[in-house]
Amino acid sequence: MTSSNLRAGILLMTGAALVFSAQDAMSRHLAGTYNVFMVVMIRYWFFAAFVLWIAQRQPGGLRAAVRSGYPLVQIFRGVLLVAEICVMVAAFVALGLVESHAIFAAYPLLVAALSGPVLGEKVGWRRWAAIGIGFVGVLVILEPGVTVFSPLALIPVASAFMFALYGLLTRFVARRDSAAVSFFWTGVSGAVVMTAVGIWFWEPMSAGDWGWMSLLCVSGATAHYLLIRAYEAAEASAIQPFAYLQLPFASVLGILIFGETLRTNVLIGAGIVVCAGLFTLWRARLRASESAARS
């Protein structure tokens, strides 16, 4: 991998994090007025159309995209991701962007912790130590025993757990399925299930909010496109840490647009979580490099 490819991958991942943050702000605005199920359903309609367009442009077209070695797991992945998005958007409305993203930043730690029971991978003591430190950071954010614990804080915790499981299942199906196959099943199965649920919660939407809804859909496709290009340009392990930029980007939008505040404990706790997460990503990359060198 050349330095120019790495630089391009970093820029593309940074762009994806910025667009995803803007998408989260728009989701919070719309879900604050309309129900979460309808907002996510419409968003997924556009996402599914984008997935189909991408699949048709790949070698083999739709037939190749549909052909999966794990169809049931792929369907479950798609349902899990769309459910996670609904939970996270609900967290944006209940807690705001700042605190929701600060807690959600723990998902790489959950990936590391669950990689043993789900994928049978070995997790060394260094990563277990980082996982423990990271969850101390989550406790700093939640402040149990200092203030009255809000059950609403469990919403982004649940979202982080669901996204971690989704990530692990993505690695599992990658043993047989290409990224294009997984991307297809993620968009299509999620859209089908979300339509079956969301259509019962349809509400009239104002013309102005239809504009925001359209921008939300376009931003989602744009962010995924940037993400795809980022992974094409550079190794995932090299650019994945830059996905953490979504936390400061979303926090700035939450403060400037929605008048949220950044409490000291949230800032400190998020810093601990991010540092622990970056360490687990570094250790995973180091182990992968050592395994590749031995083979």
C-alpha positions in Angstrom: 0.0 0.0 0.0 1.5 3.3 -1.1 1.5 6.5 0.9 -0.7 8.1 -1.6 -3.3 5.3 -1.3 -3.2 5.6 2.5 -3.6 9.3 2.3 -6.6 8.9 0.0 -8.1 6.3 2.3 -7.8 8.6 5.3 -9.4 11.5 3.5 -12.2 9.3 2.2 -12.8 7.8 5.7 -12.8 11.3 7.2 -15.3 12.4 4.6 -17.5 9.4 5.4 -17.4 10.2 9.1 -18.4 13.8 8.5 -21.3 12.9 6.2 -22.5 10.2 8.7 -22.4 12.8 11.4 -24.6 15.2 9.3 -26.9 12.2 8.7 -27.2 11.6 12.4 -28.1 15.3 12.9 -30.8 15.1 10.3 -32.1 11.9 11.7 -32.4 13.5 15.1 -34.3 16.5 13.7 -36.8 14.3 11.7 -37.3 11.7 14.5 -38.0 14.5 16.9 -41.1 15.4 14.9 -42.1 12.0 13.3 -41.8 8.5 14.5 -38.5 6.7 14.2 -39.8 3.7 12.2 -41.1 5.9 9.3 -37.9 7.9 9.1 -35.7 4.9 9.0 -38.0 3.1 6.5 -37.8 5.9 4.0 -34.1 6.2 4.5 -33.8 2.5 3.8 -35.8 2.7 0.6 -33.2 4.9 -0.9 -30.4 2.8 0.6 -31.8 -0.3 -1.0 -32.0 1.4 -4.4 -28.4 2.5 -4.0 -27.4 -1.1 -3.1 -29.1 -2.5 -6.2 -27.4 0.1 -8.4 -24.0 -0.8 -6.9 -24.8 -4.6 -7.4 -25.6 -4.1 -11.0 -22.3 -2.5 -11.7 -20.3 -5.3 -10.1 -19.0 -8.4 -12.1 -21.9 -10.9 -12.3 -24.5 -8.3 -11.5 -27.5 -9.1 -9.3 -27.1 -12.8 -9.6 -23.6 -12.7 -8.1 -24.7 -10.3 -5.4 -27.5 -12.6 -4.3 -25.4 -15.7 -4.1 -24.4 -16.1 -0.5 -22.9 -19.0 1.4 -24.8 -17.9 4.6 -28.2 -16.5 3.4 -29.8 -16.8 6.8 -27.0 -15.1 8.6 -26.9 -12.4 5.9 -30.7 -11.8 6.5 -30.1 -11.6 10.2 -27.3 -9.2 9.7 -29.5 -6.9 7.7 -32.3 -7.0 10.3 -29.9 -6.4 13.1 -28.4 -3.3 11.5 -31.7 -1.7 10.7 -32.9 -2.4 14.3 -29.6 -0.9 15.6 -30.2 2.2 13.5 -33.7 2.6 14.9 -32.4 2.2 18.5 -29.6 4.7 17.8 -31.9 7.3 16.3 -34.1 6.9 19.3 -31.0 7.6 21.5 -30.3 10.8 19.5 -33.8 12.1 20.4 -33.7 11.0 24.0 -30.1 11.9 24.9 -28.8 14.0 22.1 -25.9 13.5 19.7 -23.1 14.2 22.2 -23.8 11.6 24.9 -25.2 9.0 22.5 -22.0 9.0 20.4 -19.8 9.2 23.5 -21.4 5.9 24.7 -21.6 4.3 21.3 -17.8 4.8 20.8 -17.4 1.7 23.0 -18.5 -0.6 20.2 -15.0 -1.6 19.1 -14.4 -2.8 22.7 -17.5 -4.9 22.5 -16.3 -6.3 19.2 -13.0 -7.3 20.9 -14.8 -8.8 23.9 -17.3 -10.8 21.8 -14.8 -12.0 19.1 -13.9 -15.0 21.3 -17.4 -16.4 21.9 -18.8 -15.5 18.5 -15.8 -16.1 16.2 -13.5 -18.3 18.4 -10.7 -15.7 18.3 -8.2 -15.4 21.0 -8.2 -12.2 23.0 -4.9 -11.5 24.9 -4.5 -9.9 28.3 -3.6 -6.5 26.8 -6.8 -6.2 24.8 -8.8 -7.4 27.9 -7.1 -4.7 29.9 -8.0 -2.1 27.3 -11.6 -3.4 27.2 -11.8 -3.0 31.0 -10.4 0.5 30.9 -12.8 1.4 28.1 -15.8 0.3 30.2 -14.5 2.4 33.0 -14.7 5.3 30.6 -18.4 4.4 29.9 -19.0 4.5 33.6 -17.4 7.9 33.8 -19.9 9.1 31.2 -22.9 7.5 32.9 -21.8 8.6 36.5 -23.6 5.9 38.4 -23.7 6.7 42.1 -22.9 10.4 41.5 -26.2 11.4 39.8 -29.5 9.6 39.4 -28.8 7.0 36.7 -31.0 7.6 33.7 -32.4 4.4 32.1 -32.3 6.3 28.8 -28.5 5.9 28.8 -29.0 2.2 28.2 -30.4 3.0 24.7 -27.0 3.8 23.1 -25.4 0.9 25.1 -27.9 -1.4 23.4 -27.1 0.2 20.1 -23.3 -0.3 20.5 -23.9 -4.0 21.5 -26.0 -4.6 18.4 -23.6 -2.9 16.1 -20.7 -4.9 17.5 -22.6 -8.1 16.9 -23.3 -6.9 13.4 -19.6 -6.3 12.8 -18.7 -9.7 14.1 -21.3 -11.4 11.8 -19.9 -9.4 8.9 -16.5 -10.9 9.6 -18.0 -14.3 9.9 -19.8 -14.2 6.5 -16.7 -12.8 4.9 -15.3 -16.3 5.1 -17.4 -17.2 2.1 -19.1 -14.0 0.9 -17.5 -11.0 -0.8 -18.1 -7.5 0.5 -20.4 -6.8 -2.4 -22.6 -9.8 -1.4 -22.8 -8.6 2.2 -23.6 -5.0 1.1 -26.4 -6.2 -1.1 -28.0 -8.4 1.7 -27.6 -5.6 4.2 -29.5 -3.1 2.2 -32.2 -5.3 0.7 -33.1 -7.4 3.8 -33.1 -4.3 6.0 -35.4 -2.4 3.6 -37.9 -5.4 3.4 -38.1 -5.8 7.2 -38.3 -2.0 7.8 -41.1 -1.6 5.3 -43.1 -4.4 7.0 -42.8 -2.5 10.3 -42.6 1.2 9.3 -45.6 1.3 6.9 -47.9 1.0 9.9 -46.5 4.2 11.4 -46.9 6.4 8.4 -47.5 10.1 9.2 -48.0 13.1 6.9 -44.8 15.1 6.4 -44.4 18.8 5.7 -42.8 19.9 2.4 -39.8 21.3 4.3 -39.2 18.1 6.1 -39.5 16.1 2.9 -36.6 18.3 1.8 -34.6 17.2 4.9 -35.7 13.6 4.3 -34.4 13.7 0.7 -31.1 15.2 2.0 -30.9 12.4 4.6 -31.3 9.7 2.0 -28.7 11.3 -0.3 -26.3 11.7 2.5 -26.6 8.1 3.5 -25.8 6.9 0.0 -22.9 9.4 -0.2 -21.4 8.2 3.1 -21.6 4.6 2.1 -20.0 5.4 -1.2 -17.1 7.2 0.5 -16.7 4.3 2.8 -16.5 1.8 -0.1 -14.0 4.0 -1.8 -12.0 4.3 1.4 -11.7 0.5 1.8 -10.8 0.2 -1.9 -8.0 2.7 -1.4 -6.4 1.4 1.8 -6.4 -1.5 4.2 -9.3 -1.3 6.6 -7.0 -1.7 9.7 -5.0 1.3 8.6 -7.9 3.7 8.2 -10.5 2.3 10.7 -9.2 4.6 13.6 -10.3 7.6 11.6 -13.9 6.5 11.9 -13.7 7.8 15.4 -13.8 11.3 14.0 -17.6 10.8 13.8 -17.7 11.4 17.6 -16.2 15.0 17.5 -18.1 15.8 14.3 -21.4 14.7 15.7 -20.7 16.5 19.0 -20.0 19.8 17.3 -23.3 19.5 15.4 -25.2 18.6 18.5 -23.7 21.7 20.4 -24.1 24.2 17.5 -27.5 23.1 16.1 -29.4 21.5 19.0 -27.9 23.5 21.9 -26.4 20.4 23.6 -23.7 20.8 26.3 -20.5 18.8 26.6 -20.2 17.9 30.3 -16.7 17.4 31.7 -17.4 13.7 32.7 -18.6 13.0 29.1 -15.4 14.6 27.6 -13.2 12.6 30.0 -15.1 9.3 29.6 -15.2 9.6 25.8 -11.5 10.2 25.8 -10.9 7.1 27.8 -13.2 5.0 25.6 -11.6 6.3 22.4 -8.1 5.6 23.6 -9.0 2.1 24.7 -10.7 1.5 21.4 -7.8 2.7 19.4 -5.5 0.4 21.4 -7.7 -2.6 20.6 -7.7 -1.8 16.9 -3.9 -1.4 17.0 -3.4 -4.8 18.8 -5.8 -6.5 16.3 -3.8 -5.1 13.4 -0.5 -6.1 15.0 -1.8 -9.7 15.5 -3.0 -9.9 11.9 0.4 -8.7 10.7 2.2 -11.3 12.8 -0.1 -14.1 11.5 0.5 -13.0 7.9 4.2 -13.0 8.5 4.1 -16.6 9.9 2.0 -17.9 7.0 
